[in-house]
Amino acid sequence: MAGLELLSDQGYRVDGRKPSELRKVQARMGVFAQADGSAYIEQGNTKALAVVYGPHEVRGSRSRTLHDRAVINCQYSMATFSTAERKRRPHGDRKSSEMSLHLKQTFEAAVLTQLYPRSQIDIYVKILQSDGGNYSACVNAATLAVIDAGIPMRDYVCACSAGFVEDTPLADLCHAEESGGGTSLALALLPRGGQIALLQMDARLHQDHLDTLIEAAMTACKGLSDVLDSVVRQHLQEVSVLTRDLGVCFSASPCISVRKPPALYLL
């Protein structure tokens, strides 16, 4: 990335955005009928898919069972075609294991696991195309999938990255900005209460700049929460219309068996 101007003299970034401007977000819920919950999201050119199974009985060793809450199992992977350089190990490497752990910690802070003792919730996330902010896209996609599965949460959990370029805080970094050599962090937020679910930083940062960078990431997360909320409300309207139409069909043909669309909960 030598010679690439990440921030112009006019204050515009490499992709034409302003410092605090988010990438375009598009999302859909209920993309897979076989899973209990599923969602697909695009944040700029980063694309992620999330599916949720559960709550169900704990699988494997019984020693993993928690008597007062559910176990959350998260698995992160990247498609072999997700980057320009073909990945030999799309899952199971150290980075994927760390990302899986971060996702687990994030959703343990958001999901009301105490409502499902002695059970397990599986969250699988795959990056289909990577252009920066992989953790953020995974968290936001998984949030929609958990809601689609009807699993109660304390709040939306939204994630976004932030970084410094020439002492200017940037929100929602793309790949060019992440790999530009500056300091960056990823933050997951429960926006209504302002609670930070996870804060990850891979490089040193002076204490005087930390609050500024966290504030930029939190502001971006609150903006993302509005986007996710609109996606959920739109999906709920579609489900309500579908349920009403299916109810009419069911009344006319009682011999037809129809799977009921999932309910959506957010506490």
NUVEXVO-549787 format. One line per 8 residues: their letters; for each residue x, y, z of N, C-alpha, C, O. Coordinates in steps of 0.05 Angstrom, whole numbers, plus 5000, padded with zeros to 4 digits. Example, Ala and Ser with C-alpha at 12.3 -4.5 7.8 and 13.67 -1.06 7.14 Angstrom:
2
as) 5264:4886:5156:5246:4910:5156:5264:4934:5156:5285:4934:5169 ~ 5257:4955:5142:5273:4979:5143:5258:5001:5157:5268:5023:5161 $
//
This chain:
267
maglells) 5016:4976:5000:5000:5000:5000:5017:5025:5000:5007:5047:5006 ~ 5043:5022:4993:5060:5045:4993:5051:5065:4972:5044:5058:4950 ~ 5050:5091:4980:5042:5112:4962:5012:5116:4960:5004:5135:4946 ~ 4996:5099:4973:4967:5102:4972:4958:5124:4992:4964:5122:5016 ~ 4944:5144:4982:4934:5165:5000:4908:5157:5013:4887:5155:4999 ~ 4909:5151:5039:4886:5142:5053:4867:5165:5060:4843:5160:5064 ~ 4877:5189:5062:4860:5212:5069:4870:5236:5052:4893:5245:5055 ~ 4852:5247:5036:4860:5269:5018:4861:5295:5034:4852:5296:5057 $
dqgyrvdg) 4871:5315:5021:4873:5342:5033:4845:5353:5038:4841:5370:5056 ~ 4825:5344:5022:4798:5353:5026:4783:5337:5047:4759:5343:5053 ~ 4796:5317:5059:4783:5302:5081:4768:5278:5071:4751:5267:5086 ~ 4773:5268:5047:4759:5245:5037:4778:5221:5037:4802:5223:5033 ~ 4766:5197:5042:4781:5173:5045:4785:5160:5017:4775:5170:4997 ~ 4799:5137:5017:4806:5125:4992:4782:5116:4976:4783:5114:4951 ~ 4760:5110:4989:4735:5101:4975:4715:5124:4973:4692:5119:4966 ~ 4723:5148:4979:4706:5171:4976:4689:5179:4999:4673:5198:4998 $
rkpselrk) 4692:5164:5021:4676:5170:5045:4688:5192:5062:4712:5197:5060 ~ 4672:5204:5079:4682:5223:5099:4692:5206:5123:4686:5183:5125 ~ 4708:5218:5141:4721:5203:5163:4701:5187:5180:4707:5164:5187 ~ 4677:5198:5186:4658:5184:5203:4636:5169:5188:4618:5158:5200 ~ 4638:5169:5162:4617:5157:5145:4620:5127:5144:4642:5116:5140 ~ 4598:5113:5147:4598:5083:5145:4596:5074:5116:4587:5089:5099 ~ 4605:5050:5111:4601:5038:5085:4572:5030:5082:4557:5028:5101 ~ 4563:5027:5057:4536:5020:5052:4530:4992:5063:4546:4973:5059 $
vqarmgvf) 4508:4989:5077:4501:4964:5090:4475:4953:5078:4455:4968:5076 ~ 4476:4928:5069:4452:4914:5060:4450:4887:5074:4471:4874:5078 ~ 4426:4880:5082:4424:4855:5098:4397:4842:5093:4377:4855:5086 ~ 4396:4816:5096:4372:4800:5094:4371:4780:5117:4392:4770:5125 ~ 4347:4774:5126:4343:4753:5147:4328:4730:5135:4313:4733:5116 ~ 4331:4707:5148:4316:4683:5140:4325:4673:5113:4307:4666:5096 ~ 4350:4672:5107:4360:4664:5080:4361:4633:5078:4362:4623:5055 ~ 4361:4619:5100:4361:4589:5100:4337:4579:5116:4334:4586:5140 $
aqadgsay) 4321:4562:5104:4298:4551:5118:4307:4528:5137:4292:4522:5156 ~ 4329:4515:5131:4338:4492:5147:4348:4500:5175:4346:4484:5194 ~ 4359:4524:5178:4370:4533:5203:4348:4546:5220:4327:4555:5209 ~ 4352:4547:5246:4333:4561:5264:4334:4591:5259:4313:4605:5262 ~ 4357:4602:5251:4359:4630:5245:4382:4634:5225:4402:4619:5226 ~ 4380:4653:5208:4401:4658:5188:4399:4687:5179:4378:4700:5180 ~ 4422:4697:5169:4423:4724:5159:4447:4728:5140:4467:4713:5143 ~ 4445:4747:5122:4466:4753:5103:4470:4784:5104:4450:4799:5104 $
ieqgntka) 4495:4793:5105:4500:4821:5107:4523:4829:5088:4542:4814:5084 ~ 4521:4853:5078:4542:4865:5062:4548:4892:5075:4531:4910:5077 ~ 4574:4896:5083:4583:4922:5093:4605:4931:5073:4628:4922:5075 ~ 4598:4948:5055:4616:4954:5033:4620:4930:5016:4600:4918:5006 ~ 4645:4922:5012:4651:4898:4997:4656:4874:5014:4663:4852:5003 ~ 4652:4876:5040:4655:4853:5058:4627:4840:5060:4608:4853:5067 ~ 4627:4814:5055:4601:4799:5055:4604:4776:5075:4623:4760:5074 ~ 4583:4773:5092:4584:4752:5112:4557:4738:5114:4536:4750:5109 $
lavvygph) 4558:4712:5121:4534:4696:5124:4534:4683:5152:4555:4673:5160 ~ 4512:4684:5166:4510:4673:5193:4486:4655:5195:4464:4661:5185 ~ 4489:4632:5209:4467:4614:5214:4468:4607:5244:4489:4606:5256 ~ 4444:4602:5255:4441:4596:5284:4425:4571:5287:4404:4568:5274 ~ 4434:4553:5304:4419:4529:5311:4415:4528:5342:4435:4533:5356 ~ 4391:4523:5350:4387:4521:5379:4366:4541:5388:4354:4556:5373 ~ 4362:4540:5415:4375:4524:5435:4368:4494:5432:4345:4487:5425 ~ 4388:4477:5436:4383:4448:5435:4400:4435:5457:4416:4448:5471 $
evrgsrsr) 4397:4409:5460:4412:4394:5480:4442:4396:5474:4450:4396:5451 ~ 4458:4398:5496:4487:4400:5493:4497:4375:5480:4491:4353:5489 ~ 4513:4378:5459:4525:4356:5445:4554:4351:5454:4568:4370:5461 ~ 4562:4326:5453:4589:4319:5461:4590:4313:5491:4571:4302:5502 ~ 4612:4321:5503:4616:4315:5532:4596:4330:5549:4591:4353:5545 ~ 4585:4315:5569:4566:4328:5588:4580:4348:5606:4566:4364:5619 ~ 4606:4347:5608:4620:4365:5625:4618:4394:5615:4623:4413:5631 ~ 4610:4398:5590:4607:4424:5579:4580:4437:5587:4576:4461:5583 $
tlhdravi) 4562:4421:5598:4536:4430:5605:4537:4450:5628:4551:4445:5648 ~ 4523:4472:5626:4521:4492:5647:4493:4491:5659:4473:4492:5644 ~ 4491:4488:5685:4465:4483:5698:4448:4509:5700:4423:4507:5704 ~ 4460:4532:5697:4445:4557:5701:4442:4573:5676:4429:4594:5676 ~ 4454:4565:5654:4452:4580:5629:4460:4563:5605:4470:4540:5608 ~ 4456:4574:5582:4462:4560:5557:4492:4563:5550:4504:4583:5557 ~ 4502:4544:5536:4529:4545:5525:4527:4557:5497:4511:4548:5481 ~ 4544:4577:5492:4544:4589:5465:4569:4579:5450:4592:4582:5460 $
ncqysmat) 4565:4566:5428:4586:4556:5411:4588:4572:5385:4568:4573:5371 ~ 4611:4584:5380:4614:4601:5356:4637:4590:5339:4658:4582:5349 ~ 4632:4589:5313:4653:4580:5294:4654:4600:5271:4634:4606:5258 ~ 4678:4609:5267:4684:4629:5246:4701:4616:5224:4719:4601:5230 ~ 4695:4623:5199:4711:4613:5177:4710:4632:5154:4692:4649:5153 ~ 4729:4630:5136:4730:4646:5112:4729:4628:5088:4742:4607:5087 ~ 4714:4636:5068:4713:4621:5043:4740:4622:5029:4754:4643:5031 ~ 4748:4601:5015:4774:4601:5002:4776:4623:4980:4798:4631:4973 $
fstaerkr) 4753:4632:4971:4753:4653:4950:4747:4681:4962:4742:4699:4947 ~ 4748:4684:4988:4740:4709:5001:4761:4731:4997:4754:4755:5000 ~ 4786:4724:4991:4807:4744:4987:4820:4740:4959:4815:4720:4946 ~ 4836:4759:4951:4849:4757:4925:4869:4734:4926:4875:4721:4905 ~ 4881:4728:4949:4899:4706:4953:4884:4682:4964:4872:4684:4985 ~ 4885:4660:4949:4870:4636:4958:4880:4626:4984:4904:4622:4988 ~ 4861:4621:5003:4868:4612:5030:4871:4581:5029:4853:4567:5019 ~ 4893:4571:5041:4896:4543:5042:4880:4531:5065:4870:4508:5063 $
rphgdrks) 4878:4546:5087:4862:4536:5110:4841:4556:5117:4845:4575:5133 ~ 4817:4554:5104:4796:4573:5109:4785:4573:5137:4771:4592:5145 ~ 4790:4552:5152:4781:4551:5180:4800:4533:5196:4814:4516:5184 ~ 4800:4536:5222:4817:4519:5239:4844:4531:5244:4859:4519:5260 ~ 4852:4553:5232:4878:4565:5237:4876:4583:5262:4854:4585:5274 ~ 4898:4594:5270:4899:4610:5295:4880:4634:5293:4866:4640:5313 ~ 4881:4648:5271:4864:4672:5268:4835:4665:5270:4819:4679:5282 ~ 4827:4643:5257:4799:4635:5259:4791:4627:5287:4769:4633:5296 $
semslhlk) 4809:4614:5301:4803:4606:5329:4800:4630:5347:4782:4631:5364 ~ 4817:4650:5343:4815:4675:5358:4789:4689:5352:4775:4700:5370 ~ 4781:4690:5326:4757:4703:5319:4732:4689:5330:4713:4702:5339 ~ 4733:4663:5330:4711:4647:5342:4708:4653:5372:4686:4655:5382 ~ 4731:4656:5386:4730:4662:5414:4719:4690:5419:4703:4694:5437 ~ 4727:4709:5402:4717:4736:5405:4686:4737:5400:4672:4752:5414 ~ 4677:4722:5381:4648:4721:5376:4633:4709:5399:4612:4718:5407 ~ 4645:4688:5411:4633:4675:5434:4630:4694:5457:4609:4696:5470 $
qtfeaavl) 4652:4709:5463:4651:4728:5485:4631:4751:5480:4618:4760:5498 ~ 4629:4759:5455:4611:4780:5447:4582:4772:5453:4567:4787:5465 ~ 4574:4748:5444:4546:4740:5446:4539:4729:5474:4516:4728:5481 ~ 4559:4721:5489:4553:4715:5517:4545:4740:5532:4530:4738:5552 ~ 4554:4763:5523:4546:4788:5536:4519:4798:5527:4508:4816:5540 ~ 4509:4788:5505:4484:4798:5493:4460:4780:5496:4438:4789:5500 ~ 4465:4754:5493:4443:4734:5493:4434:4728:5522:4451:4726:5540 ~ 4409:4726:5527:4398:4719:5553:4400:4689:5557:4381:4674:5556 $
tqlyprsq) 4425:4680:5562:4430:4651:5564:4417:4638:5588:4413:4614:5588 ~ 4411:4654:5609:4399:4643:5633:4371:4632:5628:4361:4617:5645 ~ 4359:4639:5606:4333:4629:5599:4333:4600:5588:4313:4587:5586 ~ 4357:4591:5582:4360:4564:5569:4382:4548:5584:4402:4542:5572 ~ 4377:4541:5609:4397:4524:5623:4400:4497:5611:4381:4486:5599 ~ 4424:4485:5614:4430:4458:5604:4425:4455:5574:4417:4434:5564 ~ 4430:4476:5559:4425:4475:5530:4449:4488:5516:4468:4498:5528 ~ 4448:4489:5489:4470:4499:5473:4459:4515:5450:4438:4507:5438 $
idiyvkil) 4472:4536:5443:4465:4553:5420:4490:4554:5401:4511:4563:5410 ~ 4486:4546:5377:4508:4545:5357:4506:4569:5338:4484:4573:5327 ~ 4528:4584:5335:4528:4606:5316:4552:4601:5297:4575:4600:5305 ~ 4545:4598:5271:4566:4594:5251:4566:4618:5232:4545:4627:5222 ~ 4590:4629:5228:4593:4653:5211:4615:4648:5191:4636:4637:5197 ~ 4609:4655:5166:4629:4652:5144:4632:4678:5129:4612:4690:5121 ~ 4657:4686:5125:4662:4709:5108:4664:4700:5079:4680:4683:5072 ~ 4646:4711:5062:4645:4704:5034:4663:4721:5017:4674:4713:4997 $
qsdggnys) 4666:4746:5026:4684:4765:5012:4695:4784:5033:4680:4796:5049 ~ 4721:4788:5033:4735:4803:5054:4746:4829:5042:4761:4829:5023 ~ 4737:4852:5055:4748:4878:5047:4750:4895:5072:4744:4919:5071 ~ 4759:4883:5095:4762:4898:5119:4737:4896:5137:4715:4893:5127 ~ 4742:4897:5163:4719:4896:5182:4706:4869:5183:4682:4867:5186 ~ 4722:4847:5182:4710:4820:5182:4695:4815:5208:4673:4804:5208 ~ 4708:4822:5231:4695:4817:5257:4668:4832:5258:4648:4822:5268 ~ 4668:4857:5249:4644:4874:5251:4622:4861:5234:4599:4859:5244 $
acvnaatl) 4628:4853:5210:4608:4841:5193:4597:4815:5205:4573:4810:5204 ~ 4615:4799:5217:4606:4774:5230:4587:4779:5253:4567:4766:5256 ~ 4594:4798:5270:4577:4805:5293:4550:4815:5284:4529:4806:5294 ~ 4549:4833:5265:4524:4844:5256:4506:4823:5242:4482:4823:5245 ~ 4519:4805:5226:4504:4784:5213:4493:4764:5234:4470:4755:5232 ~ 4510:4757:5253:4502:4738:5274:4479:4750:5291:4462:4735:5300 ~ 4480:4776:5296:4459:4788:5312:4432:4785:5298:4412:4778:5310 ~ 4431:4790:5272:4406:4786:5257:4398:4757:5256:4374:4751:5258 $
avidagip) 4417:4738:5255:4410:4710:5254:4399:4701:5281:4381:4685:5282 ~ 4411:4711:5303:4401:4704:5330:4372:4714:5334:4355:4700:5344 ~ 4367:4738:5325:4340:4749:5326:4321:4733:5309:4298:4728:5317 ~ 4330:4725:5285:4314:4709:5267:4307:4682:5280:4286:4671:5275 ~ 4325:4671:5297:4320:4646:5311:4301:4649:5334:4293:4630:5346 ~ 4293:4674:5341:4275:4679:5363:4288:4677:5390:4274:4672:5410 ~ 4314:4680:5392:4328:4678:5417:4330:4706:5429:4340:4725:5417 ~ 4320:4710:5454:4320:4737:5466:4348:4747:5471:4366:4732:5479 $
mrdyvcac) 4351:4773:5467:4376:4787:5472:4371:4811:5489:4349:4822:5489 ~ 4392:4820:5503:4389:4845:5519:4386:4869:5501:4372:4888:5508 ~ 4399:4868:5478:4398:4891:5460:4411:4881:5434:4423:4859:5433 ~ 4408:4897:5413:4424:4891:5389:4454:4893:5398:4461:4910:5413 ~ 4470:4875:5387:4499:4878:5391:4510:4885:5364:4509:4868:5345 ~ 4521:4909:5362:4532:4919:5337:4562:4923:5339:4572:4930:5361 ~ 4576:4918:5318:4605:4921:5318:4615:4938:5295:4603:4938:5274 ~ 4637:4952:5300:4649:4968:5279:4678:4973:5286:4686:4971:5309 $
sagfvedt) 4694:4978:5266:4722:4984:5269:4727:5014:5267:4711:5029:5256 ~ 4750:5022:5278:4758:5050:5276:4788:5051:5277:4801:5033:5288 ~ 4799:5072:5266:4829:5075:5265:4837:5103:5260:4821:5120:5254 ~ 4863:5108:5263:4874:5135:5259:4890:5136:5233:4906:5118:5227 ~ 4885:5157:5218:4902:5164:5195:4908:5193:5197:4891:5210:5196 ~ 4934:5199:5200:4942:5227:5202:4927:5242:5225:4918:5264:5221 ~ 4926:5228:5248:4912:5239:5272:4883:5244:5268:4870:5259:5284 ~ 4871:5233:5247:4842:5235:5242:4829:5208:5247:4836:5188:5234 $
pladlcha) 4809:5207:5265:4796:5181:5270:4777:5174:5247:4761:5190:5238 ~ 4780:5149:5237:4763:5139:5215:4746:5117:5226:4755:5100:5242 ~ 4721:5115:5217:4702:5094:5225:4698:5075:5203:4698:5082:5179 ~ 4693:5049:5210:4687:5028:5191:4708:5026:5169:4704:5034:5146 ~ 4731:5015:5177:4755:5014:5160:4751:4993:5138:4741:4972:5142 ~ 4761:5000:5114:4762:4980:5092:4790:4967:5094:4806:4973:5111 ~ 4795:4948:5076:4820:4933:5076:4844:4951:5072:4864:4947:5086 ~ 4842:4970:5054:4865:4988:5049:4872:5003:5074:4896:5008:5079 $
eesgggts) 4852:5012:5089:4857:5027:5114:4867:5010:5136:4884:5018:5152 ~ 4857:4985:5138:4866:4967:5159:4895:4959:5155:4911:4957:5174 ~ 4903:4956:5130:4930:4947:5124:4949:4970:5119:4972:4966:5110 ~ 4940:4995:5125:4957:5018:5120:4978:5023:5141:4995:5041:5138 ~ 4978:5007:5162:4999:5009:5182:4992:5026:5206:5007:5028:5225 ~ 4968:5038:5206:4960:5054:5229:4947:5038:5251:4942:5014:5247 ~ 4941:5051:5273:4928:5037:5295:4898:5035:5290:4885:5054:5281 ~ 4887:5011:5296:4859:5007:5292:4848:4989:5315:4863:4975:5328 $
lalallpr) 4822:4991:5319:4809:4974:5339:4782:4965:5328:4771:4977:5310 ~ 4772:4944:5340:4745:4934:5335:4729:4934:5360:4739:4926:5381 ~ 4704:4944:5359:4688:4947:5383:4660:4937:5378:4648:4942:5357 ~ 4650:4921:5397:4623:4912:5397:4607:4925:5419:4617:4926:5442 ~ 4584:4936:5413:4569:4953:5432:4540:4944:5434:4527:4936:5414 ~ 4529:4945:5458:4501:4944:5463:4491:4972:5465:4493:4984:5486 ~ 4480:4983:5443:4477:5013:5440:4458:5025:5460:4462:5048:5468 ~ 4436:5012:5467:4416:5025:5485:4428:5032:5512:4423:5053:5523 $
ggqiallq) 4444:5013:5523:4456:5019:5549:4485:5029:5547:4497:5035:5567 ~ 4496:5030:5523:4523:5039:5520:4544:5020:5531:4566:5028:5537 ~ 4537:4994:5533:4555:4974:5544:4573:4963:5522:4563:4955:5501 ~ 4598:4962:5528:4618:4950:5509:4619:4920:5514:4627:4912:5536 ~ 4613:4904:5493:4614:4875:5496:4642:4865:5490:4650:4845:5502 ~ 4657:4878:5472:4684:4869:5466:4699:4893:5454:4689:4909:5438 ~ 4725:4895:5462:4743:4915:5451:4769:4902:5444:4782:4891:5461 ~ 4776:4902:5419:4800:4888:5409:4818:4909:5395:4809:4924:5378 $
mdarlhqd) 4844:4908:5403:4863:4926:5391:4889:4911:5387:4899:4899:5406 ~ 4900:4911:5363:4923:4895:5356:4950:4910:5357:4971:4898:5354 ~ 4948:4936:5361:4973:4952:5361:4972:4972:5385:4951:4977:5396 ~ 4995:4983:5391:4996:5003:5413:4984:5029:5405:4984:5037:5382 ~ 4972:5042:5425:4959:5068:5420:4963:5085:5445:4960:5076:5467 ~ 4970:5110:5440:4975:5128:5463:4948:5133:5478:4927:5135:5465 ~ 4950:5134:5504:4927:5136:5520:4910:5161:5513:4886:5161:5516 ~ 4923:5183:5505:4909:5207:5498:4891:5204:5474:4872:5219:5471 $
hldtliea) 4896:5184:5457:4881:5180:5433:4859:5158:5436:4842:5155:5419 ~ 4861:5143:5458:4843:5120:5461:4814:5129:5462:4797:5117:5449 ~ 4808:5148:5479:4780:5157:5482:4768:5167:5455:4745:5162:5449 ~ 4784:5181:5440:4775:5191:5414:4768:5168:5395:4747:5169:5381 ~ 4785:5148:5395:4780:5125:5377:4756:5109:5386:4740:5100:5369 ~ 4753:5105:5412:4730:5090:5422:4704:5105:5416:4684:5093:5409 ~ 4705:5131:5420:4681:5148:5414:4673:5146:5385:4649:5144:5379 ~ 4693:5146:5367:4686:5143:5338:4674:5116:5332:4655:5114:5317 $
amtackgl) 4684:5094:5345:4673:5068:5341:4645:5065:5353:4628:5053:5341 ~ 4641:5077:5376:4614:5075:5389:4594:5090:5373:4571:5081:5370 ~ 4601:5113:5363:4582:5129:5346:4575:5113:5321:4552:5113:5313 ~ 4595:5100:5309:4589:5083:5285:4571:5059:5292:4554:5052:5277 ~ 4576:5047:5315:4559:5025:5324:4530:5033:5328:4512:5018:5321 ~ 4526:5057:5338:4498:5067:5342:4485:5072:5315:4461:5067:5312 ~ 4500:5081:5296:4489:5084:5269:4482:5057:5257:4462:5054:5243 ~ 4499:5037:5262:4494:5010:5251:4469:4998:5265:4454:4983:5252 $
sdvldsvv) 4465:5004:5290:4441:4993:5304:4415:5003:5291:4396:4988:5291 ~ 4415:5027:5282:4392:5038:5267:4387:5022:5242:4364:5016:5234 ~ 4409:5015:5228:4407:5000:5203:4396:4972:5209:4378:4962:5195 ~ 4407:4959:5229:4398:4932:5236:4369:4932:5245:4354:4914:5239 ~ 4362:4953:5260:4334:4955:5269:4315:4957:5246:4293:4945:5246 ~ 4322:4972:5226:4305:4975:5202:4303:4948:5187:4282:4942:5176 ~ 4325:4933:5186:4325:4907:5173:4306:4888:5188:4290:4874:5176 ~ 4307:4888:5215:4290:4870:5231:4261:4878:5227:4244:4860:5224 $
rqhlqevs) 4255:4904:5228:4227:4912:5225:4216:4906:5197:4193:4898:5195 ~ 4232:4909:5177:4223:4902:5150:4218:4872:5148:4198:4864:5136 ~ 4236:4856:5159:4232:4827:5159:4207:4819:5174:4193:4801:5166 ~ 4203:4832:5197:4179:4826:5213:4154:4832:5197:4134:4817:5199 ~ 4153:4854:5182:4130:4860:5166:4126:4839:5144:4103:4831:5139 ~ 4148:4830:5132:4146:4810:5111:4135:4783:5123:4118:4770:5111 ~ 4145:4776:5147:4136:4752:5160:4107:4754:5168:4092:4735:5165 ~ 4098:4778:5177:4070:4781:5185:4052:4778:5161:4030:4766:5163 $
vltrdlgv) 4059:4790:5138:4043:4787:5114:4042:4758:5105:4021:4748:5097 ~ 4066:4745:5106:4067:4717:5098:4049:4699:5116:4035:4681:5106 ~ 4051:4705:5142:4035:4689:5161:4005:4693:5156:3990:4674:5158 ~ 3997:4718:5150:3969:4724:5145:3960:4710:5120:3938:4698:5119 ~ 3977:4711:5099:3969:4697:5074:3968:4667:5077:3950:4654:5066 ~ 3987:4656:5092:3986:4627:5097:3962:4619:5113:3951:4597:5110 ~ 3955:4637:5132:3931:4631:5148:3906:4629:5131:3889:4612:5136 ~ 3904:4647:5111:3881:4646:5093:3881:4620:5077:3861:4607:5073 $
cfsaspci) 3905:4612:5067:3908:4588:5051:3901:4563:5069:3889:4544:5059 ~ 3910:4565:5094:3905:4542:5112:3876:4539:5118:3866:4517:5120 ~ 3861:4562:5120:3833:4560:5125:3818:4548:5101:3798:4534:5105 ~ 3827:4555:5077:3815:4544:5053:3822:4515:5048:3805:4500:5038 ~ 3846:4507:5056:3855:4479:5052:3867:4468:5078:3891:4469:5081 ~ 3851:4458:5096:3861:4449:5122:3879:4425:5120:3893:4419:5140 ~ 3881:4411:5097:3898:4388:5095:3927:4396:5089:3944:4378:5090 ~ 3932:4421:5083:3959:4430:5077:3974:4437:5102:3964:4451:5119 $
svrkppal) 3998:4426:5105:4015:4432:5128:4036:4453:5120:4051:4449:5101 ~ 4038:4474:5135:4056:4496:5129:4073:4502:5154:4063:4504:5176 ~ 4099:4506:5149:4117:4513:5171:4113:4542:5178:4113:4559:5160 ~ 4109:4548:5203:4104:4575:5212:4130:4591:5213:4150:4580:5223 ~ 4131:4616:5202:4155:4632:5203:4164:4637:5231:4147:4638:5249 ~ 4190:4641:5236:4199:4644:5264:4190:4671:5276:4187:4690:5262 ~ 4187:4670:5302:4181:4695:5316:4207:4710:5322:4228:4698:5322 ~ 4204:4736:5326:4228:4753:5331:4225:4766:5359:4204:4777:5366 $
yll) 4246:4764:5375:4246:4774:5402:4270:4792:5406:4292:4785:5397 ~ 4267:4814:5419:4289:4831:5428:4280:4845:5454:4262:4861:5454 ~ 4293:4838:5476:4285:4849:5502:4301:4874:5508:4297:4886:5529 $
//
